[in-house]
């Protein structure tokens, strides 16, 4: 049986440093958070091969939907609705492909790394370098401009309306497909077959 990797977020040494800097109450609080995160790693159940196979068509769907929304945006159909649809699919796929390892906060989420054994193999060996388009500013906009009603949304929307800033649609598409193609090519043949239609999407 495959063992779940246990990754405590921080050690006792860091806890002692927190205590020295901020006092014993902060150290206790810090230790509680560390134990909670460690427990989350321990509880996380790895997805079964059947579950991974069943999720594969949904990954392909996200790529198809991203391309469809991009096309609608290019022909100026549906205005900002098609652009936001494109960005939501980009955000979903970026989260799927870019994580180094599963997020213990969301034990039911599945990521590209879950298709490898060990899960660290994807980031360590196969995953391309982070595409330059995914800057901190851009990922903040993806998270807080598109899917949350954050305080910055008004400012960012104004920048977009006055053309001070535009979403780099082509670069985002290229970055996501760079991840996707590397992912399919790195998988064992049996699992790569689940995603074979991805290779035809950009032909």
BELUR-V188839 format. One record per residue. SS is DSSP state (helix for helix, strand for strand, loop for the rest). PHI is phi as a letter, one per 40 degrees, with the letter a starting at -180 (* if undefined). Layout:
SS/PHI  SS/PHI
This chain:
loop/*  loop/c  loop/c  loop/c  loop/c  loop/b  loop/b  loop/d  loop/c  loop/a  loop/c  helix/c  helix/d  helix/c  helix/d  helix/c  helix/c  helix/c  helix/c  helix/c  helix/c  helix/b  loop/h  helix/c  helix/c  helix/c  helix/c  helix/c  helix/c  helix/c  helix/c  helix/c  helix/c  helix/c  helix/c  helix/c  helix/c  helix/c  helix/c  helix/c  helix/c  helix/c  helix/c  loop/c  loop/c  loop/c  loop/c  loop/c  helix/d  helix/c  helix/c  helix/c  helix/c  helix/c  helix/c  helix/d  helix/c  helix/c  helix/c  helix/c  helix/d  helix/d  helix/c  helix/c  helix/c  helix/d  helix/c  helix/c  helix/c  helix/c  helix/c  helix/c  helix/c  helix/c  loop/c  loop/g  loop/c  loop/g  loop/f  helix/c  helix/c  helix/c  helix/c  helix/c  helix/c  helix/d  helix/c  helix/c  helix/c  helix/d  helix/c  helix/c  helix/c  helix/c  helix/c  helix/c  helix/c  helix/c  loop/c  loop/c  loop/a  loop/d  loop/c  loop/c  loop/c  loop/b  loop/c  loop/c  loop/c  loop/b  loop/b  helix/d  helix/c  helix/c  helix/c  loop/b  loop/b  loop/c  loop/c  loop/c  helix/c  helix/d  helix/c  helix/c  helix/b  helix/b  loop/c  loop/c  loop/c  loop/d  loop/d  loop/d  loop/c  loop/c  loop/c  helix/c  helix/c  helix/c  helix/c  helix/c  helix/c  helix/d  helix/c  helix/b  helix/c  helix/c  loop/b  loop/b  loop/c  loop/c  loop/c  loop/c  helix/c  helix/c  helix/c  helix/c  helix/c  helix/c  helix/c  helix/c  helix/c  loop/c  loop/g  loop/c  loop/a  loop/b  loop/c  loop/c  helix/d  helix/c  helix/c  helix/c  helix/c  helix/c  helix/c  helix/c  helix/c  helix/c  helix/c  helix/c  helix/c  helix/c  helix/c  helix/c  helix/c  helix/c  loop/c  loop/d  helix/d  helix/c  helix/c  helix/d  helix/c  helix/c  helix/b  loop/d  loop/c  helix/c  helix/c  helix/c  helix/c  loop/b  loop/c
